[in-house]
Each structure stands twice: as structure tokens, then as C-alpha cells.
Amino acid sequence: MTEWKGMVYPDEEVELKDKSACSAIRADLKMCVLQSDCCKKLRKTPRECLLANDVPNECQALRNTFFECKRSLLDNRVRFRGRKGY
């Protein structure tokens, strides 16, 4: 499997249609899991791969970052600290 290097856009003006909070992390996680051996070789769904923890460490880190981002949306202290993630 090739190493995940994040979302690569051919043109810098390309943006995600989804502008909601944590959407960039969600897109990176989605592409990371889809490019993993679990989805490509074993032909499992991304959900099955994530539930079985059968994804690379990069995807696990993105999953944790996505969780922290979503959790920060519910935290009232986010007004002072800012949302987690990118």
C-alpha cells in the first residue's frame, strides 16, 4: 500500500463542496480508508474496515482527529479555544 499524503488537488482553486465543520478531515479519512488494503484487496466496506481496526496508523490518526473535531463542536469552551482539527 502507498503511504497516505493527504488530499492532493490538481488545481489549488479546487475546494470541497461540503463546507461544514470537520469536512476536510472527513474527506481525508474517507480517502485514506478507501485506499487501504482492507478496502482494495479484501473488498470490505470502509465501515467494516474501521470497525475491525484493519486500517493503517495514518487512518487511525485521522479517525481520532475527526472524533476530536466532532467532540469540540459540542464543547462550549470551543468559543475560546477554537475548533480542533484543520
Secondary structure, DSSP 8 states (H G I E B T S, - for coil): ---------SSTT---S--STTHHHHHHHHHHHHTSHHHHTS---HHHHHHTT-S-HHHHHHHHHHHHHHHHHH-TTHHHH--S--
